[in-house]
């Protein structure tokens, strides 16, 4: 099945502990722990492990982070919380508050992973291993450090920037650095990885594709996403529209230090990087799209873990893995798997389901479902979601949204579809399973290129606009094939004449990202980088309007509750607690509150260093 590195068991030195808790009186020299190529391989594998167990993408954090996108929803009921609904309300406010347990834990584990990378980079010069080999290892360490900081800066904005392992207690406590300085460091680390990392074949020969370790082209792909993120931040720099409170002049001057002069410059760089990764635009690209979308989430054949679409993957097995996405997203007892109390905590929203069906050949139901879509013409939906009905424990058929008897029922086992991507037939209800997590796959690079080109166009019909549509159509052509290769009509290619203007093209690409990568944990970052006004107009206002439709507000059979009241209104947390729509309120959710524990225990910070009130929801 997967190739698991034998050295993984000795790879973790700082795994799972806060870098502030390290014993600063203990010093290891490069000769002690980096004295051979095997030791270097072990340690850098530990850097990947530290990243994977941070709880960020492995599953635990997603219970409360993804629902803050308004595209994913919490699958349980508000009454089951033990903290006065605050964690749930923070998700409805698109963020996490300062004392939120997951907010604190992710901060802590992210910096523990960064400490491990910094330790590797600092000790490598003393290693007797060949310099070229050391550069390859450092490239991977810098790549993982960059990815940790990319998560941090998108989530909290300004944050401490640790680039060396502390040698004293004073070195463990740093003030918050400006977000553009962090972005500059991310790009520098990725450029080093791009220039010094192993090529695809060499990495495959040493580590194996099943290891999840990256080649140098992965750094180029991630640079494309970083540039795209910066571009969208700068493109939505209107008054009170983005998360910063300093002047735009200061922000632009800061990004100029990183070689980015404008939003357009960032989009041009994003498109340039993406073109170096897509096989249609680069003969040197080692990546290829999987033959069908369903193959990406099949998890049964050895080739499923060797696909050339995999750019950066967090691996998981029943023996060695940190992913909880299977248990946190699948229905209990799915296909006779062992029931687990953690199941179905994160679910795709009804609104996103209906929007996907509406975009690509949705089929309306009859009777109670006459006004809603019950299925989609896009074959990707069957690979990505569990809906209508499924086989539960003991082979029993169970129904779920949007089956006719599940429309108004307020019942966590029926009220929403489920994610299917993290199910593999060997899954037995444990916290792992063999379904990997795609941190980045090639399909995303096409969407990055499309969005960058769309932002560079004047109209959908000009050269950049047609280029953007062309990249999306490559994915749609693949999407039209079922797992067995059978072609379908939907999703149809996009046509220039059907897209009225540049803004409509950008929005279509946003939703195509949501459909193609549903459940892959991009949604919070994608909604939040677009600015408060865009997020309000295109996400929270229409999401709230959807919740006012009859499907959502009709009481269930005994008249006690509806989906709308049960998940968003009384009696749990007040009838008006739906998503904020005023851009000034939405803006408070563009970042998560800075963790209270760090403000209290970091002597370089104080409670006064919390985000300003205009961008801070407590």
PAVEXDO-797493 format. One line per 8 residues: number of its first residue (from 0); for each residue x, y, z of C-alpha. Coordinates in nm, 2 decimals. Example, Ala and Ser with C-alpha at 12.3 -4.5 7.8 and 13.67 -1.06 7.14 Angstrom:
BEGIN
0	1.23/-0.45/0.78  1.37/-0.11/0.71
This chain:
BEGIN
0	0.00/0.00/0.00  0.19/0.30/0.12  0.57/0.32/0.15  0.63/0.42/0.51  0.98/0.52/0.60  1.14/0.29/0.85  1.32/0.58/1.01  1.00/0.76/1.11
8	1.01/0.62/1.46  1.33/0.81/1.54  1.25/1.13/1.36  1.08/1.33/1.63  1.28/1.54/1.87  1.05/1.83/1.94  0.73/1.66/1.83  0.42/1.76/2.02
16	0.57/2.00/2.27  0.56/2.38/2.28  0.89/2.54/2.18  0.86/2.75/2.50  0.89/2.43/2.70  1.22/2.32/2.56  1.51/2.27/2.80  1.75/2.55/2.71
24	2.03/2.40/2.91  2.06/2.10/2.68  2.25/2.15/2.36  2.30/1.90/2.08  2.57/1.95/1.83  2.54/1.88/1.46  2.77/1.58/1.50  2.55/1.43/1.77
32	2.22/1.42/1.58  2.30/1.51/1.22  2.61/1.29/1.16  2.48/1.09/0.87  2.25/1.11/0.57  2.01/0.86/0.75  2.00/1.09/1.05  1.92/1.39/0.84
40	1.64/1.20/0.66  1.50/1.10/1.00  1.50/1.45/1.13  1.34/1.61/0.83  1.07/1.35/0.84  1.01/1.46/1.19  0.96/1.81/1.07  0.68/1.69/0.84
48	0.54/1.49/1.14  0.54/1.80/1.36  0.35/1.99/1.09  0.10/1.71/1.05  0.02/1.67/1.42  -0.03/2.04/1.47  -0.40/1.98/1.47  -0.44/2.23/1.19
56	-0.53/2.00/0.90  -0.54/1.67/1.08  -0.89/1.71/1.19  -0.93/1.83/1.55  -0.90/2.20/1.47  -1.14/2.18/1.17  -1.44/2.13/1.40  -1.44/2.50/1.47
64	-1.21/2.66/1.21  -1.37/2.54/0.88  -1.73/2.64/0.99  -1.60/2.99/1.02  -1.59/3.00/0.64  -1.97/2.98/0.61  -1.92/2.70/0.36  -1.88/2.42/0.61
72	-2.09/2.37/0.91  -2.07/2.21/1.25  -2.24/1.87/1.24  -2.36/1.84/1.60  -2.61/2.06/1.79  -2.54/2.37/1.99  -2.69/2.22/2.30  -2.40/1.97/2.33
80	-2.14/2.23/2.40  -2.02/2.30/2.75  -1.90/2.66/2.72  -2.22/2.86/2.68  -2.22/2.83/2.30  -1.92/3.06/2.26  -1.72/2.83/2.04  -2.02/2.78/1.81
88	-2.10/3.15/1.80  -1.74/3.23/1.71  -1.78/3.01/1.41  -2.09/3.20/1.31  -1.89/3.52/1.35  -1.63/3.37/1.10  -1.34/3.35/1.35  -1.22/3.22/1.69
96	-1.20/3.41/2.01  -0.88/3.46/2.21  -0.95/3.19/2.47  -1.08/2.94/2.22  -0.91/2.60/2.31  -0.84/2.52/1.94  -0.71/2.87/1.88  -0.46/2.84/2.16
104	-0.36/2.48/2.07  -0.29/2.55/1.70  -0.08/2.85/1.79  0.12/2.64/2.04  0.18/2.34/1.80  0.26/2.56/1.50  0.55/2.71/1.69  0.66/2.37/1.82
112	0.68/2.26/1.45  0.87/2.58/1.37  1.12/2.52/1.65  1.19/2.18/1.50  1.26/2.33/1.16  1.48/2.61/1.31  1.68/2.34/1.50  1.74/2.16/1.18
120	1.85/2.47/0.99  2.08/2.59/1.27  2.26/2.26/1.33  2.31/2.16/0.96  2.64/2.36/0.92  2.81/2.13/1.18  2.70/1.81/1.00  2.98/1.63/0.82
128	2.74/1.53/0.54  2.81/1.66/0.19  2.70/2.02/0.14  2.47/1.95/-0.15  2.29/1.69/0.04  2.26/1.92/0.34  2.12/2.19/0.11  1.85/1.95/0.00
136	1.76/1.87/0.36  1.76/2.24/0.45  1.53/2.31/0.15  1.27/2.08/0.30  1.31/2.23/0.65  1.26/2.57/0.51  0.96/2.46/0.31  0.79/2.32/0.62
144	0.88/2.64/0.82  0.73/2.85/0.54  0.41/2.65/0.54  0.37/2.69/0.92  0.42/3.06/0.89  0.18/3.08/0.60  -0.09/2.93/0.82  0.00/3.16/1.10
152	0.00/3.49/0.91  -0.32/3.41/0.73  -0.49/3.32/1.06  -0.35/3.59/1.30  -0.18/3.85/1.08  0.11/4.00/1.29  0.28/3.72/1.49  0.62/3.64/1.65
160	0.88/3.55/1.39  1.12/3.29/1.52  1.40/3.20/1.27  1.65/3.05/1.51  1.62/2.80/1.80  1.64/3.00/2.13  1.95/2.95/2.33  1.81/3.13/2.64
168	1.47/3.19/2.80  1.48/3.55/2.66  1.50/3.41/2.31  1.17/3.23/2.35  0.97/3.55/2.38  0.94/3.78/2.08  0.69/4.06/1.99  0.45/4.03/1.71
176	0.61/4.10/1.37  0.43/4.29/1.09  0.25/4.05/0.86  0.43/4.17/0.55  0.77/4.08/0.71  0.63/3.73/0.77  0.52/3.70/0.41  0.87/3.82/0.30
184	1.03/3.54/0.50  0.78/3.28/0.37  0.88/3.37/0.01  1.25/3.36/0.10  1.22/3.02/0.25  1.02/2.89/-0.05  1.27/3.03/-0.29  1.55/2.85/-0.11
192	1.35/2.53/-0.13  1.28/2.59/-0.50  1.65/2.65/-0.58  1.80/2.38/-0.35  1.54/2.11/-0.32  1.55/1.77/-0.48  1.38/1.72/-0.82  1.08/1.49/-0.83
200	1.26/1.17/-0.94  1.54/1.20/-0.68  1.30/1.27/-0.40  1.08/0.97/-0.51  1.39/0.75/-0.52  1.50/0.85/-0.17  1.17/0.90/0.02  0.90/0.76/-0.20
208	0.59/0.95/-0.31  0.39/0.78/-0.04  0.60/0.95/0.22  0.43/1.29/0.15  0.76/1.47/0.12  0.79/1.74/-0.14  1.02/1.81/-0.44  1.15/2.15/-0.54
216	0.86/2.22/-0.78  0.62/2.20/-0.48  0.79/2.52/-0.35  0.71/2.69/-0.68  0.35/2.58/-0.65  0.32/2.71/-0.30  0.48/3.04/-0.40  0.20/3.08/-0.66
224	-0.06/3.05/-0.37  0.14/3.29/-0.15  0.15/3.55/-0.43  -0.22/3.50/-0.51  -0.30/3.55/-0.14  -0.10/3.87/-0.12  -0.26/3.99/-0.45  -0.61/3.94/-0.31
232	-0.52/4.12/0.01  -0.39/4.42/-0.18  -0.68/4.42/-0.43  -0.92/4.46/-0.14  -0.75/4.74/0.03  -1.05/4.98/0.05  -1.12/5.17/0.37  -1.20/4.93/0.66
240	-1.22/4.64/0.41  -0.92/4.44/0.51  -0.77/4.34/0.85  -0.49/4.60/0.88  -0.54/4.92/1.07  -0.22/5.09/0.96  -0.21/5.30/0.64  -0.21/5.14/0.30
248	0.11/5.33/0.23  0.28/5.14/0.51  0.15/4.80/0.39  0.26/4.86/0.03  0.60/4.98/0.14  0.63/4.67/0.35  0.55/4.44/0.06  0.78/4.64/-0.17
256	1.06/4.50/0.06  0.95/4.16/-0.06  0.96/4.27/-0.42  0.59/4.31/-0.46  0.49/4.66/-0.58  0.11/4.62/-0.63  -0.18/4.38/-0.64  -0.12/4.34/-1.01
264	0.25/4.26/-0.96  0.15/3.99/-0.71  -0.10/3.84/-0.95  0.16/3.84/-1.23  0.40/3.66/-1.00  0.14/3.41/-0.90  0.06/3.33/-1.27  0.43/3.30/-1.35
272	0.49/3.05/-1.07  0.18/2.85/-1.16  0.29/2.82/-1.52  0.61/2.66/-1.41  0.41/2.38/-1.24  0.13/2.30/-1.50  0.24/2.05/-1.76  0.06/2.24/-2.04
280	0.29/2.54/-1.98  0.61/2.38/-1.85  0.77/2.07/-2.01  0.98/2.04/-1.69  0.67/1.99/-1.46  0.67/1.65/-1.30  0.30/1.67/-1.21  0.00/1.54/-1.40
288	-0.37/1.54/-1.32  -0.52/1.21/-1.21  -0.72/1.04/-1.49  -1.05/1.09/-1.29  -1.15/1.30/-1.00  -1.28/1.00/-0.81  -0.93/0.83/-0.83  -0.80/1.10/-0.60
296	-1.02/0.97/-0.32  -1.04/0.60/-0.39  -0.78/0.48/-0.14  -0.78/0.12/-0.25  -0.50/0.07/-0.50  -0.12/0.12/-0.46  -0.13/0.38/-0.74  -0.37/0.60/-0.54
304	-0.07/0.70/-0.32  0.16/0.75/-0.61  -0.05/0.99/-0.82  0.14/1.27/-0.99  -0.13/1.51/-0.89  0.00/1.50/-0.54  0.22/1.81/-0.46  0.21/1.83/-0.08
312	0.03/1.56/0.11  -0.01/1.48/0.48  -0.01/1.10/0.50  -0.21/0.88/0.72  -0.23/0.51/0.81  -0.40/0.30/1.07  -0.06/0.23/1.21  0.10/0.57/1.20
320	-0.10/0.87/1.13  -0.25/1.18/1.30  -0.55/1.24/1.07  -0.89/1.26/1.24  -1.07/1.37/0.92  -1.23/1.03/0.87  -1.39/1.01/1.21  -1.48/1.38/1.22
328	-1.65/1.38/0.88  -1.80/1.04/0.81  -2.14/0.93/0.94  -2.14/0.68/1.23  -2.11/0.33/1.11  -2.07/0.42/0.75  -2.06/0.11/0.53  -2.05/-0.10/0.85
336	-1.74/0.08/0.99  -1.72/0.09/1.37  -1.93/0.36/1.52  -1.73/0.65/1.67  -1.85/0.93/1.90  -1.66/1.19/1.70  -1.83/1.13/1.37  -1.99/1.39/1.15
344	-1.86/1.70/1.34  -1.78/1.88/1.02  -2.03/1.88/0.73  -2.07/2.06/0.40  -2.34/2.33/0.43  -2.68/2.29/0.27  -2.62/2.62/0.09  -2.30/2.50/-0.08
352	-2.47/2.17/-0.18  -2.75/2.36/-0.35  -2.51/2.61/-0.51  -2.30/2.33/-0.66  -2.62/2.16/-0.80  -2.74/2.49/-0.94  -2.40/2.55/-1.12  -2.38/2.21/-1.28
360	-2.70/2.04/-1.40  -2.88/2.00/-1.07  -3.19/1.78/-1.06  -3.49/1.90/-0.87  -3.69/1.66/-0.65  -4.07/1.61/-0.62  -4.32/1.66/-0.35  -4.14/1.79/-0.04
368	-3.82/1.84/-0.24  -3.99/2.00/-0.55  -3.81/2.33/-0.49  -3.46/2.20/-0.41  -3.19/2.01/-0.58  -3.15/1.65/-0.48  -2.85/1.57/-0.69  -2.59/1.73/-0.92
376	-2.49/1.65/-1.28  -2.12/1.69/-1.18  -1.97/1.34/-1.11  -1.73/1.50/-0.86  -2.02/1.53/-0.61  -2.06/1.16/-0.58  -1.69/1.12/-0.51  -1.68/1.40/-0.26
384	-2.00/1.38/-0.07  -2.25/1.14/0.10  -2.60/1.26/0.04  -2.97/1.14/0.00  -2.89/0.80/0.16  -2.61/0.57/0.26  -2.54/0.23/0.40  -2.51/0.24/0.78
392	-2.45/-0.02/1.05  -2.56/-0.38/0.97  -2.63/-0.28/0.61  -2.93/-0.06/0.70  -3.01/0.22/0.46  -3.01/0.56/0.63  -3.13/0.89/0.48  -2.97/1.23/0.49
400	-3.01/1.56/0.33  -3.16/1.63/0.08  -3.39/1.32/0.09  -3.76/1.42/0.12  -3.79/1.31/0.48  -3.48/1.50/0.59  -3.56/1.86/0.47  -3.70/2.00/0.79
408	-3.58/1.74/1.04  -3.35/1.89/1.30  -3.14/1.58/1.35  -2.76/1.57/1.32  -2.77/1.23/1.14  -3.00/1.37/0.87  -2.98/1.75/0.85  -2.68/1.79/0.62
416	-2.47/1.59/0.37  -2.14/1.44/0.48  -1.79/1.46/0.34  -1.68/1.13/0.17  -1.33/1.21/0.07  -1.16/1.07/0.38  -1.33/0.73/0.37  -1.13/0.42/0.27
424	-1.26/0.07/0.28  -1.01/-0.03/0.55  -1.13/0.24/0.79  -1.25/0.09/1.11  -1.35/0.39/1.32  -1.00/0.46/1.45  -0.85/0.81/1.44  -0.65/0.74/1.13
432	-0.74/0.54/0.82  -0.54/0.54/0.50  -0.70/0.85/0.34  -0.44/1.11/0.30  -0.49/1.49/0.32  -0.41/1.70/0.01  -0.24/2.01/0.14  -0.19/2.10/-0.23
440	-0.26/1.91/-0.55  -0.21/2.00/-0.91  -0.58/2.10/-0.97  -0.54/2.38/-0.72  -0.25/2.52/-0.93  -0.48/2.55/-1.23  -0.73/2.74/-1.01  -0.45/2.97/-0.88
448	-0.35/3.04/-1.24  -0.71/3.10/-1.34  -0.78/3.34/-1.05  -0.45/3.53/-1.11  -0.53/3.57/-1.48  -0.88/3.68/-1.41  -0.75/3.95/-1.18  -0.52/4.06/-1.46
456	-0.79/4.08/-1.72  -1.01/4.38/-1.82  -1.29/4.16/-1.95  -1.35/3.78/-1.98  -1.30/3.81/-2.35  -0.94/3.96/-2.35  -0.63/3.74/-2.35  -0.60/3.71/-1.98
464	-0.97/3.64/-1.94  -0.97/3.36/-2.20  -0.65/3.22/-2.04  -0.83/3.21/-1.70  -1.13/3.03/-1.85  -0.90/2.79/-2.03  -0.74/2.68/-1.71  -1.07/2.61/-1.55
472	-1.19/2.42/-1.85  -0.90/2.18/-1.82  -1.03/2.08/-1.48  -1.39/2.06/-1.60  -1.29/1.82/-1.88  -1.14/1.59/-1.62  -1.45/1.64/-1.40  -1.68/1.51/-1.67
480	-1.55/1.16/-1.64  -1.68/0.91/-1.38  -1.44/0.68/-1.20  -1.47/0.42/-1.47  -1.40/0.68/-1.74  -1.76/0.71/-1.86  -1.80/1.07/-1.99  -2.09/1.29/-1.88
488	-2.24/1.62/-2.00  -2.18/1.82/-1.68  -1.99/2.01/-1.57  -1.99/2.20/-1.90  -1.70/2.41/-2.02  -1.72/2.78/-1.94  -1.79/3.01/-2.23  -1.68/3.37/-2.26
496	-2.02/3.50/-2.37  -2.19/3.36/-2.06  -1.96/3.56/-1.82  -2.06/3.93/-1.81  -1.76/4.09/-1.66  -1.43/4.05/-1.47  -1.59/4.05/-1.13  -1.83/3.77/-1.24
504	-1.53/3.57/-1.36  -1.35/3.60/-1.04  -1.65/3.50/-0.84  -1.71/3.19/-1.07  -1.35/3.08/-1.00  -1.40/3.13/-0.63  -1.69/2.89/-0.64  -1.51/2.65/-0.86
512	-1.24/2.63/-0.60  -1.51/2.55/-0.34  -1.66/2.27/-0.55  -1.33/2.11/-0.67  -1.17/2.12/-0.33  -1.47/2.09/-0.10  -1.37/1.94/0.23  -1.00/1.99/0.17
520	-0.99/2.28/0.43  -0.92/2.57/0.20  -1.25/2.74/0.26  -1.17/2.96/0.56  -0.86/3.10/0.39  -1.04/3.15/0.06  -1.33/3.34/0.20  -1.13/3.56/0.43
528	-0.85/3.68/0.19  -1.12/3.85/-0.02  -1.19/4.13/0.22  -1.49/4.22/0.44  -1.70/4.38/0.16  -1.66/4.09/-0.08  -1.71/3.83/0.19  -2.03/4.00/0.30
536	-2.17/4.05/-0.06  -2.08/3.70/-0.19  -2.10/3.48/0.11  -2.27/3.59/0.43  -2.56/3.79/0.28  -2.66/3.51/0.03  -2.60/3.24/0.30  -2.84/3.42/0.54
544	-3.09/3.46/0.25  -3.07/3.08/0.19  -3.15/3.02/0.56  -3.47/3.22/0.52  -3.61/2.98/0.25  -3.90/2.75/0.34  -3.67/2.45/0.34  -3.48/2.59/0.63
552	-3.76/2.75/0.84  -4.04/2.50/0.82  -4.09/2.32/1.15  -4.04/1.95/1.18  -4.33/1.71/1.22  -4.38/1.78/1.59  -4.35/2.15/1.54  -4.06/2.19/1.78
560	-3.78/2.30/1.56  -3.65/2.36/1.21  -3.30/2.35/1.06  -3.28/2.73/1.07  -3.39/2.76/1.43  -3.20/2.46/1.55  -2.86/2.55/1.41  -2.88/2.93/1.39
568	-3.17/3.06/1.60  -3.36/3.00/1.92  -3.36/2.85/2.17  -2.99/2.77/2.16  -2.83/3.11/2.10  -3.09/3.37/2.00  -3.29/3.40/1.68  -3.07/3.66/1.51
576	-2.74/3.47/1.55  -2.67/3.41/1.18  -2.37/3.53/0.98  -2.28/3.90/1.01  -2.35/4.11/0.70  -2.23/4.46/0.79  -1.87/4.48/0.65  -1.76/4.64/0.97
584	-1.88/4.33/1.16  -1.75/4.09/0.90  -1.41/4.26/0.93  -1.39/4.15/1.29  -1.38/3.79/1.16  -1.11/3.83/0.90  -0.85/3.73/1.16  -0.87/3.50/1.46
592	-0.82/3.68/1.79  -0.46/3.65/1.90  -0.44/3.37/2.16  -0.48/3.50/2.52  -0.23/3.26/2.66  0.05/3.40/2.45  -0.04/3.76/2.55  -0.03/3.66/2.91
600	0.28/3.44/2.92  0.50/3.60/2.66  0.69/3.88/2.84  0.74/4.07/2.52  0.36/4.11/2.49  0.07/4.22/2.70  -0.31/4.22/2.67  -0.27/4.56/2.50
608	-0.11/4.37/2.21  -0.44/4.21/2.12  -0.59/4.30/1.78  -0.75/4.64/1.77  -1.12/4.65/1.86  -1.23/4.72/1.50  -1.08/4.39/1.38  -1.13/4.18/1.69
616	-1.42/3.97/1.80  -1.40/3.84/2.16
